[in-house]
Structures are given as C-alpha cells and as structure tokens.
C-alpha cells in the first residue's frame, strides 16, 4: 500500500477557514475520487520558525496504479481549488510512503 502524504503549513490568519474546508470539502473530494481507502488528518506538533500551523494529511491509496490515476485524473484540479482559496497563505509539499509492514499491540 502507498500513502500519499501532504504536509501543509497554514498561516494563522486563514487557519480556521482552511481547517473547515479540509474537513468538509477537500478531503471528502479526494476520497470521492475512489482512489483512496481512507485519509488521516494530523497536526504536526513541532513549532515552525516560519510560524503558522502545520498539518499532515495521509491518504491511503488502494495501489500504485490508483495513485497514478489520481495524479493523472484529479490532482491538478483539486490542488488548484486550494490555491485559489488560500493562495500565498499556505505552503504544501507532497511525499509518497510505501508501507513495509504494520504492527499492533496484542493484549492477552
């Protein structure tokens, strides 16, 4: 499984609006493409020198092929919506993570 990770630093002046938009519009739209099985929204708990608040959004894709289809069919359109709304008040970068193994604690 591939995780498509978006890390975004959000200016304090738009934070509340951005967070609401992510929860109610953007993340549901990304999941609505059918290329991901779930998304996790997390706040990064490290203070950035540049200020603002940083988040990580991890989308679990069904496969490498599903992620490639997202890039080809949906990514530009969905990114542009965020840029139009928040322009220079946010900075984002994207990474891909390959899950090697997962572990859970088993209680007796």
N, C-alpha and C positions, 0 to 999 in steps of 0.2 A: 504494500500500500504506500502511496505517496501522499505526503502532507504538503499542501500549498500554503505557505506561511506569509502573511502580510504584516509587517511591522510598521506602525504609523505613529508619528509624533504630532500631537494636536495642540494648537495654540489655545491658551486658556479662554480667549475671547469667543471661541466657537465651540468649545468643548461639549457643553450640554446639547446643543443642536446636533453636532456631529454624532455623539453617542446615541441619541434618539434615532437619528437617520440610519445609523448602522443596525440598530436592533430591529427597527420596524420596516425598513426599506431595503437597504443594501444586502445584508446577509441573507434575508429571505429571497431576494432576487438571484443571488449567486447560487443558493441551494436549489432554486427553482429551475436552473438550467438542466438539472438532472445529472450533473457530472460529479457531484459530491454527495457523500452519505451523511455528513454532519459537519458542523462548524463549532469551534470553541473560541469565545471572546475572552481574553485575559488582559488585565492591566499589568504592565511591566513595573515592578516595584523598585526601580533604580532612578534616582534623580538625574535628569539630563542637564548638562551645562547650558544647553540652549534654552532650557525651560520647557514649558508645556507638559503634557501628559502623554505617555507612550502606551500603546496597546499592541498586542499580538492577536491576530485572527488566524486560526489554523483550520483550514478546510481539508477534510479527509476525502481524497478522490477515490473513486472505485478502482482506477487503474491508471497507468501511464497514458494509455490511449484516451481515457476520459479527460485527463488533464490537458493533453494536447488538443483535443476537440474544444475544450473550454477556451484555450488560448486562441484558437482559430475562429471560433464562432461567437464568443461572448465577451472576452476580456476587455478589448478596446472600448466597446460600448459602455460597459459597466464602470470602467475606470474614468471615462470621460464625464459621466454623471457626477462623480465625486469631485473631479477637478472643476467642473462648472459651479458647483455649490460652494466649495471651500477654497478654491484657488491656491493662493500662497500662504494659507493659514494651516497647512498640513504638509508633512513630508512623509513619504512612504517608500519602503523598499520591500522586495519580494524574494523569497527563497523557497527552494524545494527540499524536502526532507524525505529520505527513504527510511521507512520503519524496518529495522532489522529483526527485532524481537520485542515482545512486551511481557512484562512480569506483573503479577499481582500477589498480594499477601494472602495466604490461605490460613484461615483460622480453624482450629480443631473444635 
